[in-house]
Amino acid sequence: MTFWICETCAVEHAQRTDVCQICADERQWVPADGQKWTTLEELAVRGVTVSATELEPGLLALATSPEVGIGQQSKLVTTPAGSVLWDPIGYLDDDVVDRILGLGPVLAIVASHPHMFGVQVEWARRLGAPVLVADADAGWVQRRDDVIRPWNGAVDLAPGLTLLQVGGHFPGSAVLHWADGAEGRGVLLSGDTIFANPDRVTVSFMRSYPNRIPLSAAVVDRVATAVGGLRFDRLYGNFDNVIPVDANAVIRRSADRHIQWVTGVNDYLT
């Protein structure tokens, strides 16, 4: 079955349309030279490959070369009960599928938010796992399939592996808490629900990253509070960005800083 992939965001679509609705939203963009579409077959002809790099024991980063769409990384968390593919990228091939299945059964495929849907249905079919999509963001799914399962609130995917809806960037924006990560100190996979900044000691909270639209003080406080009760020391974003240590405290400090700026507590002259 042929399906179409948006060249800009790499999200799969059942049909080509005049414009990708995900990219037409204020949180994303449509290129100045117009909408472009591709397919898995065309990307394979271009020579796209997928690398799998171990970030730490039990965690792989999957990335395309050359980049497809936004160029995000997927994260594959492996546990004794099975693995979870987080933020699926917009391309796959036999080699990466075989490597993932060689690590054991796949429990679920989950995107932190619609920009990260990638070719989630295709991943599900190849890996034999369901796709979990937050009810609040279900309207953004562009390729419907029976493999998609709705969820809300919080879901325990495996012992020590919890999916949590915190909102913010999108109403259904989520994080994945891996209790055994970072040598037992805990890991948070945050997508760009909470974005690890280049300085590696702060994070950002935005409605739109490319179009520079900040979230409100109230929403940022709610997101930070929602993850504040989790135990984790390290945070991985949806690219190669990471907060290596003290990530829980980094989120709270960064949230407080954001709130001060958007409410005018900080003076722009200081």
N, C-alpha and C positions, 0 to 999 in steps of 0.2 A: 504494500500500500504506500503510495507516494504521499508525503506530507511536506509542508514548506517551513523553512526556517528563516526568520527575520535576520537579515545581515547585521543589523545594529544591536539588537538585544539577544539574538540567538534563541529566542523562544519559539517552540514548534507551533504550527498552525495547521488546521485541517485543510484550509483553503487559502489561497492568496487573496488579499484584499487591497484596496487602494492604499491603505496605510495600516500599519500595525497599531492596534489600539493601545497596547502597552507603551509604545514609543510616543504616541500622540498625547499621552497624559502629561501633565505639567512636571511630573517627577522624572521624565526621560526626554528624549528628543528624536525628531525625524531629521535625517541629514538634509543639508541644503540642496543637494542634488536629487533628493527624492527617495522614495521607498525602494528597497532592493530585497530580493528573495534568493534563497539558495536551497539545496537539498543535501542530505547525507552523501549521496552519490557524487555530487559536484564537489563537495568538500574533500572527499577521498581522492578525486582526480587532482585536486590542488595540492595533494600531498600532506594534508593535515594529519597529525599524529597526536596521541595522548600519552603524556608522561605520568608516572606514578612515583612520588617521592615520599619517603618516610619522614614525617615531622617529629615523631616520637613513637615509642612502642605502642602499637594499637591504633595509630592514626596515619593515614596516607593523604597526600594532596594530589589531586588529579588536575592536570592543566593541558590545554591544547597548544600546539605549535604548528604553524603560526596561530595567533589568537583568533578565536571565533567569538563574534559578538562583543560583549563587554570585556571578555577576557578573564572572567573570574576563575577561581579554583573551586573544585568540589573537594569535600573532605569525606573520607571513608573511615568511620569509627568501627573497629572490630572488638567484639566482646565474646566471652565463651558461649553466649546464647545466640550469637549471630551479629551481623554488621548492619550499619545504617549509612546510606549515601545521602550526604547533606549538600544542598545547593548544586544540583546536577548540572553539569556543563552542557553546551549545545552541540556536542559531537561525541560519538563513541565508535569503537572498532572492536574487532574480535579479540585482539590482544588484551585490551583493558578489561573486557568482559570476562575473559578466561582468568585473568589474574584475580579479579574480585571474587569470582565464584570459587577459585582455588583456596580462598581464605575462609570459606564456610558459607552457610545460607545468608541471604540478604533479607532482613526483617522489614525494611521500609525505605522508601525514597522520599525525602522531604526537602522542600525549598523554604528558606527563611522568609521569602516574600516573592511576588510575581516576577520581578526582574530576574530572579534566579530559577525560574521554572525550567529553562533550558529545554532539552528534549526528554522531559521527565517520563512521558508515556513510553517512549522507545526504550529508555533505560529499564522501565518496569517490565516490559515484555521480554527483554533480553535477560534480565536478572531474576525473573519470576517473583517479583515483590510488588506490593501495593504502593501507590503514590498517595501520600497524605497531603491534603490541601485544606487549609483553614477555611471554615465556612464563610468567614467575613471576606475572603479574597477569591471565592469560587467563581465570581463573575469575570475574573481576568483569565481564566483557563480558555485557551484558544483551540485546544484539541481534546475533545471529550472522549472518554473511554471508560470501560467498566473497571479498569484497574485503579481508578481514582476513588479514594475514600475520604469523606469529610471528617474534620475533627474540630474541637474547641477546647480552650482553657489549658489543660495539661494532660499529657499522655505519657505513661511509663512504657517505653518501647522495649526495654530489657532491664534487668537488675542494674541499677546505677546509671541508667540512660533515660533522661526525661526531656520531653518536648514541652516547651512552655510558650504560650501566646502572650506577648507583652504589648503589642501594638506599637504605635509611633509612626514609623516610616510608611507603613500600610496598616489598616485596622487588624489584619491577621498576622502582622510581623511576629516572628518567633525566634527563639534561641534554643539551642540544644545543650543540656547540661550532662557532662560526662564525669561522674564522680570519681572514677578510677584514673583519670588522666593526670598528667604532670606528676608522675610517681606517687599517685594517691592524694595529691593536694587538690585535685579537681580542675576541670577545663570547661570553659564556656565557648561554644561555637556560636558566634553572634551574627554571621552574615554582615549586612550593614544596618541591621536593627540598632546595633551599637558599633560604631566604626572605629577600629584601632588606628590612631593617627601615626604619621611617620616618626614622631618623636619617641614613640614606644612607651610613653608615660601618661598619655591622655587619650581620651576617646571623644567622638563627636556624635551628635544626635540631629538628624536632618530629615525634613520631609522630602526634599530633593537635594541630592548631592551635586549633580551636574549643573542644576539651575539655581543653586545656592538659596534654598528656602529653608529656614530653620524651623524646628518644632517649637511649640509654645513652652513656657516654663512649667505649666501644669502637666503636660504630656511627658516632658523629660523627667520630671520628678516621679511620675507614675512608672515609667520604664525602669528607672534606676531602683526604685523601691521594690519593684516586682522581682528583680534579680538579686537584690541585696541580701535576701535570706538564704541564698544558695551558697554552698561552700565551693569556692574555686580560686585558684591562684593565677591561672593563665587564661588568656583569651585569644582566639583565632578569628580573624575576619574572613571575608569572602575573596580576598586576593592573597598575597603573601604577607599581609600585615598581621602583626601579633603584639600583644602585651605580654611579655614573657613572665613577669612576676607581679604579685600584689594587684591583680586585675580587679578584684572585687572593690578594693578601696579606691583604685583609679577611677572606676565608674562613678562612684559617689562624689569624689572630688570634682571630676569633670562635669557632672550634672549640676553641682552647686555653682561652678564657674559659669556654665551656660545660662543658668537661671539668673545670675547676677547681671550678666550682659543684656539679656533680652528684656529684663524688667527695669533696666536703667540704673541699677544700683552702682555699677561701675561707670565712671565718667570716661568718655572716649578720649579725653585729653590726658588721662593718667597713663 
